[in-house]
């Protein structure tokens, strides 16, 4: 494999919830390409954990379903104990092809990347449903703009990480927004990021509504942005309110020019929007400053 012997080179982490139909095959195919497979049985009721264990995986079980993000955190904590040279993340539902793991690992083995993200939009082999295509485009735009790291498939869970960044791969999302948070962590820690083409299969009926899943992703992204990028959020909202207020102001001026009468209602709306916009922008600056102060204090106490 090109790395020093005597070490755990590659660990695969697979979150799984009621994936008894696929998990055995996924584990067996993955084991042929990595040194250890960790399956996090996220409260399954169909024997997913037992099948994964029989296929040769280390199984860590949540007694109740806690979400993909929480399952990945559990799996990564288990992987850190093995101190691997690289970690691969893939889903347990058979959508990702374990045979493509070497492609994900190649940039890490070559020392060219810290995070490698699979993308279903570069080789045309994934027949992505149209509704998902537009959803992915929306989340790509939102996540790329927020994080400053540009990917063509920000929501793809098939990805790999160098062992040297595992200690900083610590996210807070419990649900499906975890991939977006990883992208923001990449910018925060200065990771080198690459994409490689992969295939995502859409053969069976999805277990959950794509619309509801999209709402969960959006909620997680907005929560993260609000907590970690308050200046961006409040400045955007404030600027929008100010622009709308200015529009109402032009209406007031135009009505007065034509009728020589003050449109009191429009004027009050203009003043209200202007005040709210100014408050939002000021709040963004205050929260941004407070966040920086708190981070400095925490860094100081940790030394």
N, C-alpha and C positions, 0 to 999 in steps of 0.2 A: 504493500500500500504506500510505500514511500516515506513512512514515519518510523520513529524508533520502536523497536520491539520491546515487549515487557510492559507496555502500557495499554490501557483500554483506548482504542483508537476512535471508534465511532459508536455512539449510542443512539438508538431511535426511540423517540417518545411518541406514543400513540394514545390520545384521549379517546375514550369509547363509551357510548351510552346506548345500550340495547342494540349491539351490533353482532349478535350471535351468528347471523347469516354470513358475515364477511370476515370477522376478526381472525379466525383460524388461518384462512388463506393469506390474509395480509401479514400476519406474524411470520408464517413460514417463509413467504417470499422475502420479507425484510431481513430475517435472520441470516439468509444466505449472503447478504451484502454488508452486514454490520456485525459488530462484536457482541452487542447486547441490545435486547428490545425490552422497553418498559411500557406496559399498558396500564393506563389509569382507568379502572372500571368506575365510572362516575354514577354509581347508584343504579346499575342495570338490574333488571328483573328477569332477564331471559337467559342467564348463564354465560354472558359475555366473558366474565372474568375466568370462569372455569375452563372455557374453551381456549382462551389466550394462554393460560398457564399450561394446559396440556400441549399447546403448540410450541412451548419453550420460552415464553416471555416471563419476565418479572412482573407480577401483578400487584398494584397498589389499589386498594378499594376505598371509595367513598360510600358510606352507608346510605347517603341521600344524594340525589342529583344536585350538583352545585354549579354547573355551567362549564363551558369549554375553557375559559380563562383560568378558573380555579383548578381544573384538571391538569392543564399545562403547567401551572405553578407547582403542583404536587409532583408531576413527572420530572420537571427540571430539578427540583430539590433532590429527588432520588438520583438523577443523573449526575449531579455535582459530586455526590459521594464517590462515584467511580472515576472522577477526574479525567474525562475523555478528551481527546484531541478535537473532536467535533461532535455536534448533536444534530440529528435530523428530526424534524417534526412532520408528521403526516397523519391524515385522518384514518379512522378505522372502518369507514363505510365502503371501501373499495373504489372510491373516486380517484384516488392518487395511485400511480403505478410505481411500486417499489423498484422495478427495473430501472427507473430513472434516477435513483438515488446517487449513482456514481456521477451523473451530470451535475447534480447539486453540489457534490463534494469537490468537484474538480477545481473550482476557483479557490477554495479553502486550502486544499492540498498544495496548490501552487503558490500560496501565500499572497493571493491577490484580493481576498475579500474576508470580511468578518461575518457578514450576513449575506446569504444567497437566497433569493426569492424565486420560486418557480412562477412562470407566467404562462397562462393559457392563450395569450393573444399574440405570440410572436411566430408560431409555426403553423397556425391554422388547423391543428389536428383535433382541437376540442370544439365540438358542436354545442356552443353555449346558447341556451334559450335566449331569445331576444330581450325579454324582460330583465334577465340577469345582466345582459350586456349593458343596458342603459343604467341599471343600478350600479354596476361596477364602475362605469364612467363617472357617475356622480360621486361615488366614494373615492375614486382615484383623485378627482379634482379637489375634493375637500381635504383629503389626507395629504396629498402632495403639497398643496398650498400651505397647509398648517405646519407640516413637518419640515418642509424645505428639501425633502428627499423624494425624488421623482421616480415612480414605478408605473409600469403599465398594468399591473395586477396587484393592487395593494391588499386585496382581501384573500389572496391565495394562502392557504395554511400549509402548503407543501414548501418547506424552507429548511435551511441548514445554517448552523452557527459555529464559528470557531470556538474552541474551548477557552481561549483567552478572554472572551467577552461574556462567558457564562455568569460570572459574579455580578455583572452589571445588567444582565438580562432579567430584570425584576420589574414586573408590571402589576397593575392594580385591577385591571378589568377582569370581571368574572365571566362575561358573556362573549359574544362574537366580535366585539370591537378590539379584541386583543391584538389582531394583526396590525391594526392602525396604530395602536400604542407602541408596538415594536418598532414601527417606522419612525415614530417620534423619539424613541430611545436611541435609534441609530443616529439621528441628528444631534441629540443631546450629548452623546458620548463619542461622536466623531468616528463611528464605525465605517469601514469601507463596505459598500453595498453593491452587489451585482445581481442581475437577473439572468436566468437560463430558461429556455423553452421547455415546458412540460405539457403533458396531456391530462386533462380532467374529464372523466367519464360521466355522462348523464343518462345512464341506462334505466335506472329504476325511478319510481315515484319518490319525490323528496319527502323526508319525514316531517318537515315543518314548512309552513308557508314562507315563500321567498319575501313576501311583503312584510310579514311580522319579523322575520330575521333581519331585514333591512332596517326596520324601525329600531330594533335592539342595537344594531351596529351604530346607527345615527345617534341614539341616546348615549351610548358609551363614548363616542367621539366628542359629542358636545360637552359631556361631563368632564372629560379629560382636558379639553381646551379651556373650559371655564376655570378649572383648578390650576392648570399649568401655563395657560396663555391668556390671563385676564385682560391684559392691555389690548391684545388683538381682538378679543370678543367684544369688550365694552367700547372700544374705539370704532369697530365696524357698526355696532348698533347705534352708537351716538352719532356717527357721521351720517348714517341713513336717516335718523330722525332730524338732523340739522338740514339735510337736503330736502326732505319733505316739508319741513318748516319754511325753508326758503321759497319753495314752490307756492305754498299758501301765501307767503308774503308778497310774491309777485302778483298773485290774484288780487290781494288787497289793494296794491298800488294801481293795478290796471282798472279795477272797479272805481277807485277814487278818481282816476284820470278821466274816465268816461262819464261818471255821474256826479262828481264832486261830493260824493257821500262816502263815509267810512263804513266799510263792511265789518261791523263790530264782531260778529260771530267768527268770521274768517280770521280777523286780527287776533282774537283770543286763541284760536287753534294754532296760529303761527307762533305766538309767544309761548304757548304751552310746549309745543314740539321743540322749540329752540332751547327752552330751559331744560327739558328732559334730555335732549341730546348733549348739552353741555355737562349735565350731571353725570351722564353715562361715561363720557370721555374722562372727566375728572376722576370718577370711580375707578376706571381702568388704570390710570396712572397711580392712584393711591394703592390699589391692590397689587400692582406690579412692584411698587417700591416695598410694600410690606412683605411680599413673597421673597424678594431679594434679601431683605433684612433677616427674615427667618432662616433662609438657607445659609446665610453667612454665620448666624448664631449656631445653627446645627453643626456646620462644618467646624466651627471653633471648639465646640464642646466634644466633638469626636476625635480631636487631636490629642 
